[in-house]
Amino acid sequence: MKKATATLFLIPSSLGEEQLSTVWPEGNTLVLNKLRIFIVENLRTARRFLKQAGYSHPIDDTTFFLLNKHTSAEEYSRFLQPALTGNSIGLLSEAGCPCIADPGQVIVQRAHELGVQVKPLTGPSSIMLALMGSGMNGQHFQFHGYLPIHKEARDKKIKELESESQRTGTTQIFMEAPYRNNSLAESILRLCKAGTRLCVAADLTMPEEYIQTKTIGSWRKEKMTNLHKRPAIFLIHAGKNQDQYQK
């Protein structure tokens, strides 16, 4: 195995069409402009984001490796081969931070195995922003990604998450495909206990940002905002809040 002489930079992208300067540290652009190789999930959106972020190198002279559901495990090492000969690489997320609800972790795992230095950059994470804005337990939390699609399995999972939160005091965090958000919200309001708190965080960092935390009982008394096709994070917390700061 050759000794790595370069770095795999983990590059966050914006969460939507917000003004990039509000979520993008200036130092990230300096890093971008030193890179000529990127691992991306979607070529078109990656090219567009790089231009928006101030990437000055000609896009047509930039190398892109595609990482998606069709990428075989054998290709991971090939993607990282340039780093073994001194060429740093950027791993670019489609939205938010790489490797968090994102397929990039397989590349990072392989980078560690090859001895390639890994450097995460600062940027927006919808999961962390939602937790920060929820008023829920920020010391003990669990992220579950997408819940099951089928109604019976999803209903069962929601009840399990509420029960786990009741038992341990943890905040339970999850998400849904934007076009199924309203259906998920309806299920949560139907299944959870009146005293359980629900936070809905949608369109984070964007002008139409919406963050609200209420008990299920309070949510049931009013019409919830329309969440259809809006990127959203859901958080529930049942029982006593156990995140008191301890010295």
C-alpha positions as CSV (number, residue, x, y, z in Angstrom):
1,M,0.0,0.0,0.0
2,K,1.3,3.5,-0.9
3,K,1.5,6.1,1.8
4,A,-1.1,8.8,1.2
5,T,0.3,12.3,0.5
6,A,-3.0,14.2,0.1
7,T,-6.3,14.8,1.8
8,L,-10.0,13.9,1.3
9,F,-12.0,17.0,2.0
10,L,-15.6,16.5,3.1
11,I,-17.4,19.5,1.6
12,P,-20.9,20.5,2.8
13,S,-23.3,22.1,0.4
14,S,-26.3,24.3,0.9
15,L,-29.7,23.0,2.0
16,G,-31.6,24.8,-0.7
17,E,-31.7,28.0,-2.7
18,E,-30.6,30.2,0.2
19,Q,-27.9,32.8,-0.1
20,L,-24.8,30.7,0.2
21,S,-22.8,33.4,2.0
22,T,-25.1,32.9,5.1
23,V,-24.1,29.2,5.5
24,W,-20.7,28.9,3.8
25,P,-17.5,29.9,5.5
26,E,-15.1,31.9,3.2
27,G,-12.3,29.4,4.0
28,N,-14.2,26.6,2.2
29,T,-13.9,28.5,-1.1
30,L,-10.1,28.6,-0.6
31,V,-10.1,24.9,-0.2
32,L,-12.3,24.3,-3.2
33,N,-10.0,26.3,-5.5
34,K,-7.1,24.0,-4.6
35,L,-9.0,20.9,-5.8
36,R,-9.3,19.5,-9.3
37,I,-11.0,16.2,-8.4
38,F,-14.4,15.7,-6.8
39,I,-16.5,12.7,-5.7
40,V,-20.2,13.7,-6.2
41,E,-23.7,12.1,-6.2
42,N,-25.1,14.1,-9.1
43,L,-22.9,15.7,-11.7
44,R,-25.3,18.5,-12.8
45,T,-26.0,19.8,-9.3
46,A,-22.4,19.5,-8.3
47,R,-21.3,21.6,-11.2
48,R,-23.9,24.2,-10.3
49,F,-23.0,24.3,-6.7
50,L,-19.3,24.7,-7.4
51,K,-20.0,27.7,-9.6
52,Q,-22.2,29.2,-6.9
53,A,-19.5,28.7,-4.3
54,G,-16.9,30.6,-6.3
55,Y,-14.9,27.7,-7.8
56,S,-12.6,29.4,-10.3
57,H,-11.0,26.4,-12.1
58,P,-12.7,25.5,-15.5
59,I,-15.4,23.0,-14.8
60,D,-14.7,21.1,-18.0
61,D,-11.1,20.6,-16.8
62,T,-12.2,19.2,-13.5
63,T,-12.5,15.4,-12.8
64,F,-15.7,14.1,-11.3
65,F,-16.3,10.6,-9.9
66,L,-20.0,9.6,-9.5
67,L,-21.0,8.0,-6.2
68,N,-24.6,6.7,-6.2
69,K,-26.6,3.5,-5.8
70,H,-25.0,2.2,-9.0
71,T,-21.4,2.6,-7.8
72,S,-19.7,-0.7,-7.0
73,A,-17.5,-1.2,-4.0
74,E,-14.6,-1.9,-6.3
75,E,-14.7,1.7,-7.5
76,Y,-14.2,3.3,-4.1
77,S,-10.4,2.6,-4.1
78,R,-10.2,3.9,-7.7
79,F,-11.8,7.1,-6.7
80,L,-9.2,7.6,-4.0
81,Q,-6.2,6.6,-6.1
82,P,-5.3,10.2,-7.0
83,A,-4.9,11.0,-3.2
84,L,-2.2,8.3,-3.0
85,T,-0.1,10.2,-5.6
86,G,-0.5,13.7,-4.0
87,N,-3.8,15.0,-5.4
88,S,-6.3,16.0,-2.8
89,I,-10.0,15.2,-3.5
90,G,-13.3,16.8,-2.5
91,L,-16.3,14.7,-1.4
92,L,-19.3,16.9,-2.1
93,S,-22.7,16.3,-0.6
94,E,-26.0,16.9,-2.4
95,A,-27.3,18.8,0.6
96,G,-25.9,19.6,3.9
97,C,-22.9,17.6,5.3
98,P,-21.3,14.6,3.6
99,C,-21.8,11.2,5.3
100,I,-24.8,12.4,7.4
101,A,-27.9,10.8,5.8
102,D,-25.7,10.7,2.8
103,P,-23.8,7.8,0.9
104,G,-20.4,9.4,1.4
105,Q,-19.4,7.3,4.5
106,V,-18.3,4.4,2.3
107,I,-15.7,6.6,0.7
108,V,-14.5,8.0,4.1
109,Q,-14.3,4.4,5.4
110,R,-12.1,3.4,2.5
111,A,-10.0,6.5,2.9
112,H,-9.1,5.5,6.4
113,E,-8.3,2.0,5.3
114,L,-5.9,3.4,2.6
115,G,-4.3,5.9,5.0
116,V,-5.7,9.0,3.3
117,Q,-6.1,12.0,5.6
118,V,-9.8,13.0,6.1
119,K,-10.7,16.7,6.7
120,P,-14.3,17.6,7.3
121,L,-15.3,21.2,6.5
122,T,-17.8,23.4,8.3
123,G,-21.3,23.8,6.8
124,P,-25.0,23.5,7.4
125,S,-26.6,20.3,8.8
126,S,-30.4,20.2,8.8
127,I,-30.3,17.6,11.5
128,M,-28.2,19.6,13.9
129,L,-30.0,22.9,13.1
130,A,-33.4,21.2,13.8
131,L,-32.1,19.8,17.1
132,M,-30.7,23.2,18.1
133,G,-34.0,24.9,17.3
134,S,-36.3,22.3,18.9
135,G,-35.7,23.0,22.6
136,M,-35.4,19.2,23.1
137,N,-32.7,17.1,24.7
138,G,-29.5,18.0,23.0
139,Q,-27.3,15.7,25.0
140,H,-29.1,12.5,24.3
141,F,-30.6,12.1,20.9
142,Q,-30.9,9.5,18.1
143,F,-31.2,10.0,14.3
144,H,-33.1,7.4,12.4
145,G,-33.1,8.7,8.9
146,Y,-36.1,7.7,6.8
147,L,-38.9,5.8,8.5
148,P,-40.5,2.8,6.7
149,I,-42.7,3.6,3.7
150,H,-45.5,1.2,4.3
151,K,-48.2,2.5,6.7
152,E,-48.2,-0.4,9.2
153,A,-44.5,-0.5,9.5
154,R,-44.2,3.3,9.8
155,D,-46.9,3.4,12.5
156,K,-45.1,0.7,14.5
157,K,-41.8,2.6,14.2
158,I,-43.4,5.9,15.4
159,K,-44.8,4.1,18.5
160,E,-41.4,2.5,19.1
161,L,-39.6,5.9,18.9
162,E,-42.1,7.5,21.3
163,S,-41.7,4.6,23.7
164,E,-37.9,4.8,23.6
165,S,-38.0,8.6,24.2
166,Q,-40.3,8.0,27.2
167,R,-38.0,5.3,28.6
168,T,-34.6,7.0,28.1
169,G,-35.4,10.8,27.7
170,T,-33.7,10.9,24.3
171,T,-34.8,13.1,21.4
172,Q,-35.8,11.0,18.4
173,I,-35.0,12.6,15.1
174,F,-36.2,11.4,11.6
175,M,-37.2,12.5,8.2
176,E,-39.3,11.7,5.2
177,A,-39.3,12.2,1.4
178,P,-40.8,15.8,1.1
179,Y,-43.8,14.6,-0.9
180,R,-44.8,12.3,2.0
181,N,-44.3,14.9,4.8
182,N,-48.0,15.6,5.4
183,S,-48.8,12.0,5.6
184,L,-46.1,11.4,8.2
185,A,-47.2,14.4,10.3
186,E,-50.8,13.1,10.3
187,S,-49.6,9.7,11.5
188,I,-47.5,11.3,14.3
189,L,-50.5,13.3,15.5
190,R,-52.8,10.3,15.4
191,L,-50.4,7.9,17.2
192,C,-48.5,9.8,19.8
193,K,-49.7,10.8,23.3
194,A,-51.0,14.2,23.9
195,G,-48.1,15.1,26.2
196,T,-45.3,14.1,23.8
197,R,-43.6,17.1,22.1
198,L,-43.2,17.3,18.4
199,C,-40.9,19.7,16.5
200,V,-41.3,20.3,12.8
201,A,-38.3,22.0,11.2
202,A,-38.8,22.8,7.5
203,D,-36.8,24.8,4.8
204,L,-34.0,25.3,7.2
205,T,-31.6,28.3,6.4
206,M,-34.0,29.5,3.7
207,P,-36.3,32.6,3.8
208,E,-39.4,30.5,4.4
209,E,-37.7,28.6,7.3
210,Y,-40.3,27.1,9.8
211,I,-39.5,25.7,13.2
212,Q,-42.2,24.9,15.7
213,T,-42.3,22.7,18.9
214,K,-45.6,21.9,20.6
215,T,-47.2,19.1,22.4
216,I,-49.1,16.6,20.3
217,G,-52.2,17.9,22.2
218,S,-51.6,21.4,21.1
219,W,-50.8,20.4,17.5
220,R,-54.1,18.6,17.3
221,K,-56.0,21.8,18.1
222,E,-54.8,23.7,15.1
223,K,-54.1,23.1,11.4
224,M,-50.4,22.3,10.8
225,T,-48.6,24.2,8.1
226,N,-48.5,22.5,4.7
227,L,-45.2,20.5,4.5
228,H,-45.7,19.1,1.0
229,K,-42.5,19.0,-1.0
230,R,-40.7,21.0,1.7
231,P,-37.4,19.5,3.1
232,A,-38.2,18.8,6.8
233,I,-36.9,17.2,9.9
234,F,-39.2,15.8,12.6
235,L,-38.3,15.4,16.3
236,I,-40.2,13.9,19.1
237,H,-39.6,13.9,22.9
238,A,-41.7,12.1,25.4
239,G,-41.5,12.3,29.2
240,K,-39.1,14.2,31.4
241,N,-36.4,16.3,29.7
242,Q,-33.0,14.8,30.8
243,D,-30.6,17.3,29.2
244,Q,-30.0,19.5,32.3
245,Y,-26.4,20.7,32.3
246,Q,-24.3,18.9,34.8
247,K,-21.0,20.2,36.1
